[in-house]
Amino acid sequence: MSLLLVSAALLLGAPRSAGSTTMRTFHVQRAARVVTQRARRSMPLCTATAPAPSPSVGAGRAADAELFSVAPMMDYTDRHFRHMMRLVSRRAVLYSEMVVANAVHHTLGQMQTGSNEPMIDRWYACSDGHDFGAPRDVLQLGGSEAFTLASASRSALAFPYSAINLNCGCPSERVAGAGAFGASLMRNPEHVASLCAAMGEAVGGKIPITVKCRIGVDDDDSYEQLRNFVDVVSGAGVSHFIVHARKAILNMKLTPAENRVVPPLRHDIVHALVADYESQGIRFTLNGGIGSLPDAEKHLTASPRLEGIMIGRDV
C-alpha cells in the first residue's frame, strides 16, 4: 500500500523546492492523470519489488485500524493531493492540511450573509475512500478556543470524514507562538481536554476526536509529563493519539523544518506508551523519522498493539 504512495510521489517529477505554486499544481495534475490512465489500463503503478509484509504486522489489529496514514502537511495535503493519493490507495488514511478553526468560524459568519461559501468546500472537501467500505480521510483542526473548534467540528459533519484531529504538535511560531495553539497546547492538558470535550459534544459522538502531539515541549519533556497529558486528555473521550516521536522546541529557537530533524527521535517513548496503555483501550500511531517499508514493518512488528504508522514528507 505505501509502495503505491511512494510511486505516486515519484510521478510528480519535480523537487518540492522548485517552481511556483502554479508549477507544483501542474505537476500534481500531471501525476493524477498518469495514475488514472494507468489504473484504467490495469497497468502496475510501480514495478519495483518490495519486501513481503510479515504476517505479524496485521495480527491483533482491528480491520479498520489506521495501519498506514499520510500526515497533515501545510501546502501539500490539500484536497487535490488527497484525491490523487486516493486514486493510488483506497485503504491509506489521509489527513487534511491543518484548518484553522477561527478562520472557519469567521467564514461561517460570512455565509449567513450569502458570501464566502466556496471557502468551506475548499477547506473541507475530501475523497471519502468509500470503496474500502468506510471513510478514510481525517480532518485536522487547529485552535485554542472551544467555541470556534466546536463550530468547525460541527460543520465538518457535512463531509465524509472518519475523524477530526486536534493539532497539538505544530511548532510554527505563527501557530504555537502568536497563535497560542499547536504544540504550545501540550503545556496545558486540562485546556486540551476541554477543547476535545467541546468538539466531541459538537459532533454528538458521530465521529471520534483524536489528538496529534509531540512527546514534549522545550523542557517539559519528561515521560511523566507525557503520560499526564495522555491521562488528562483521554479523560475527555480521546482514545487515539498520533505521536510525533520528537519534542518541539518553541519560541523561535528552531524553525518548523529544524523541528522535524534537530530534536532527537525517541521512538522508544511511543512504544512505551503503547505498552503502558494497552489495557485501557487507548491507541497510538507512531510518527516521525519513518521513511521506508522496512522501517514501518519493524515498528509494527515490535509493538503488535501499535495502531499504525504515519509518514509525512517521505511519502
C-alpha positions in Angstrom: 0.0 0.0 0.0 2.7 2.5 1.0 4.7 1.4 -2.0 1.9 2.7 -4.2 2.0 6.1 -2.4 5.8 6.3 -3.0 5.2 5.6 -6.7 2.7 8.4 -6.9 5.3 10.8 -5.3 7.9 9.7 -7.9 5.4 10.5 -10.6 5.3 14.2 -9.5 8.7 14.6 -11.1 9.6 18.0 -9.6 11.5 18.8 -6.5 9.5 20.4 -3.7 11.6 23.5 -3.6 11.5 24.2 -7.3 9.0 26.4 -9.1 6.0 28.3 -8.2 2.6 27.2 -6.8 1.4 27.1 -10.4 4.2 24.7 -11.4 3.5 22.5 -8.4 -0.2 22.3 -9.3 0.8 21.4 -12.9 2.9 18.5 -11.7 0.2 17.3 -9.3 -2.3 17.4 -12.1 0.0 15.6 -14.5 0.7 12.9 -11.9 -3.0 12.4 -11.3 -3.7 12.0 -15.0 -0.9 9.4 -15.3 -2.2 7.5 -12.2 -5.7 7.5 -13.6 -4.7 6.4 -17.1 -2.6 3.5 -15.7 -5.4 2.4 -13.4 -7.8 2.3 -16.3 -5.4 0.2 -18.3 -4.8 -2.1 -15.3 -1.0 -1.3 -15.5 1.1 -1.5 -12.4 1.9 1.9 -10.9 5.4 0.8 -9.9 7.5 -2.2 -10.9 9.9 -2.1 -8.0 9.8 -5.1 -5.7 9.0 -4.6 -2.1 9.6 -7.0 0.8 6.5 -9.0 1.7 4.9 -7.8 4.9 5.3 -10.0 7.9 2.1 -11.8 8.9 2.6 -10.4 12.4 2.0 -6.8 11.1 -1.7 -7.2 11.0 -2.0 -9.5 13.9 -4.2 -8.2 16.8 -5.2 -5.1 14.9 -8.8 -4.2 14.0 -9.8 -4.4 10.4 -10.3 -0.6 10.2 -7.0 0.3 12.0 -5.1 3.2 10.7 -2.2 0.9 9.7 -0.8 3.4 7.3 -1.6 7.1 7.2 -0.2 10.2 5.5 0.5 13.1 7.8 -1.2 16.5 7.7 1.2 18.9 5.8 0.5 22.5 5.1 0.6 23.4 1.4 0.7 19.7 0.5 -2.2 17.6 1.8 -4.9 19.7 0.3 -8.0 18.2 -1.3 -6.2 17.8 -4.7 -3.2 16.0 -3.3 -5.5 13.7 -1.2 -7.6 13.0 -4.3 -4.5 11.8 -6.1 -3.5 9.7 -3.2 -6.9 8.2 -3.0 -6.6 7.2 -6.7 -3.5 5.3 -5.7 -4.6 3.7 -2.4 -8.2 3.3 -1.1 -7.0 2.0 2.3 -4.5 4.6 3.4 -5.8 7.1 5.9 -5.2 10.6 4.5 -5.0 13.7 6.8 -6.0 17.1 5.6 -3.9 20.2 6.0 -4.5 21.9 9.3 -7.6 24.0 9.0 -7.7 27.0 11.5 -10.9 26.9 13.4 -11.1 30.7 13.8 -11.0 31.1 10.0 -13.8 28.6 9.6 -15.9 30.3 12.3 -15.4 33.7 10.6 -16.3 32.2 7.2 -19.4 30.6 8.6 -20.5 34.0 9.8 -20.0 35.5 6.3 -22.0 32.6 4.8 -25.0 33.8 6.8 -24.9 36.9 4.7 -24.7 34.9 1.5 -20.9 35.2 0.8 -17.8 33.0 1.0 -19.5 29.6 0.9 -16.9 28.2 -1.6 -14.2 28.6 1.2 -15.8 25.8 3.3 -15.8 23.4 0.4 -12.2 24.3 -0.4 -11.1 23.5 3.2 -13.4 20.6 3.9 -13.8 18.7 0.6 -12.5 15.2 0.8 -12.4 11.9 -1.0 -14.0 9.5 1.4 -12.4 6.2 0.4 -15.9 4.7 0.2 -14.6 1.8 -1.9 -13.0 0.5 1.2 -16.3 0.5 2.9 -15.8 3.4 5.3 -14.4 7.0 5.3 -10.6 7.1 5.3 -10.0 10.9 5.5 -9.3 12.8 8.7 -9.8 16.5 9.2 -7.2 18.2 11.3 -8.2 21.4 13.1 -6.1 24.0 14.8 -7.2 26.4 17.5 -7.3 27.1 21.2 -10.9 28.3 21.7 -13.6 25.7 22.5 -16.4 27.7 20.8 -14.6 28.0 17.4 -13.4 24.5 17.4 -16.8 23.2 18.2 -18.3 25.3 15.4 -15.7 24.0 12.9 -16.2 20.4 14.1 -20.0 20.6 13.7 -19.6 22.0 10.2 -17.4 19.0 9.2 -20.3 16.6 9.7 -21.5 17.6 6.3 -18.4 15.9 4.8 -17.4 12.2 4.9 -14.6 12.3 7.4 -13.7 9.3 9.6 -12.4 11.5 12.5 -11.5 15.1 13.5 -8.0 15.6 14.8 -6.8 18.4 17.1 -3.3 19.8 16.3 -1.2 19.8 19.5 2.1 19.3 17.7 2.8 22.2 15.2 5.9 24.2 16.4 5.5 27.1 14.0 5.8 30.5 15.6 2.6 31.6 13.8 0.8 28.6 15.4 2.4 27.8 18.7 3.7 31.3 19.4 1.3 34.1 18.3 -1.5 31.7 17.7 -1.2 30.0 21.1 -2.2 26.6 19.8 -0.4 23.7 18.1 2.5 22.3 20.3 2.1 25.0 22.9 -1.2 23.4 23.9 0.7 20.4 25.4 1.7 22.6 28.3 -2.0 22.7 29.4 -3.5 19.3 29.3 -6.6 20.4 31.1 -7.3 23.0 28.4 -6.8 20.5 25.6 -9.2 18.2 27.4 -11.8 20.9 27.5 -11.3 21.6 23.8 -11.7 18.0 22.9 -14.8 17.7 25.0 -16.4 20.7 23.2 -15.5 19.2 19.8 -16.9 15.8 20.8 -20.1 17.4 22.1 -20.5 19.3 18.8 -20.3 16.2 16.7 -22.6 14.3 19.1 -20.3 11.2 19.1 -20.9 10.6 15.4 -17.2 10.6 14.6 -14.2 10.4 17.1 -12.0 13.3 18.2 -8.3 12.4 18.1 -5.1 14.3 19.0 -1.8 14.7 17.2 1.0 15.8 19.6 4.8 15.6 20.3 6.5 13.7 23.1 7.1 17.0 24.9 7.7 20.8 24.6 11.0 22.5 25.4 12.0 21.4 28.9 8.5 19.9 29.6 9.7 16.7 28.1 9.6 14.0 30.8 7.8 10.7 30.3 5.7 11.5 33.4 4.5 14.8 31.8 3.6 13.0 28.6 1.7 10.4 30.5 -0.1 13.1 32.4 -1.1 14.7 29.1 -2.5 11.4 27.8 -4.3 10.7 31.1 -6.0 14.1 31.2 -6.9 14.3 27.6 -8.2 10.7 27.3 -10.5 11.6 30.2 -12.3 13.8 27.8 -13.1 10.9 25.5 -10.0 10.9 23.3 -8.8 7.3 22.6 -6.4 7.8 19.8 -3.2 9.8 19.9 -0.8 10.3 16.9 2.6 11.0 18.5 5.5 12.6 16.7 8.4 11.0 18.4 10.3 14.3 18.9 9.8 17.1 21.3 9.1 20.6 20.0 11.5 23.5 20.5 9.4 26.7 20.6 10.0 30.5 20.9 11.7 30.7 17.5 14.7 28.7 18.7 14.2 26.3 15.8 12.3 26.7 12.5 9.5 24.3 11.7 11.8 22.5 9.3 14.5 22.2 12.0 11.9 21.0 14.5 11.4 18.0 12.2 15.1 16.9 12.3 17.0 18.5 15.2 15.3 17.2 18.3 16.3 13.6 18.8 14.0 10.8 17.7 12.6 8.8 20.6 10.5 6.0 19.1 11.0 4.0 22.3 8.8 6.5 24.2 5.9 5.9 21.8 6.4 2.1 22.2 6.4 2.6 25.9 3.0 4.4 25.7 1.6 1.5 23.7 2.7 -0.9 26.4 1.5 1.2 29.3 -2.0 1.9 28.0 -2.6 -1.5 26.3 -5.3 -2.4 28.8 -7.1 1.0 28.7 -8.1 0.9 25.1 -6.1 3.9 24.2 -4.4 3.7 20.7 -1.2 5.2 19.5 0.1 5.9 16.0 3.8 6.5 15.6 5.0 9.4 13.5 8.5 10.9 12.8 11.6 9.6 11.1 10.0 6.6 9.3 10.8 6.7 5.7 10.7 3.2 4.3 8.6 0.0 4.3 11.2 -1.9 6.4 11.2 0.8 9.0 7.4 0.7 9.2 7.3 -3.0 9.4 9.9 -3.0 12.1 7.9 -0.8 14.4 4.6 -2.5 13.7 6.1 -5.9 14.5 7.8 -4.6 17.6 4.5 -3.4 19.1 1.6 -5.5 17.9 -0.8 -3.1 19.7 0.6 -0.1 17.8 -2.3 1.4 15.9 -0.2 2.2 12.9 2.5 4.3 11.2 2.2 7.9 9.9 4.6 9.1 7.2 4.9 12.7 6.2 7.3 14.2 3.6 8.9 10.8 2.8 5.7 9.9 1.0 
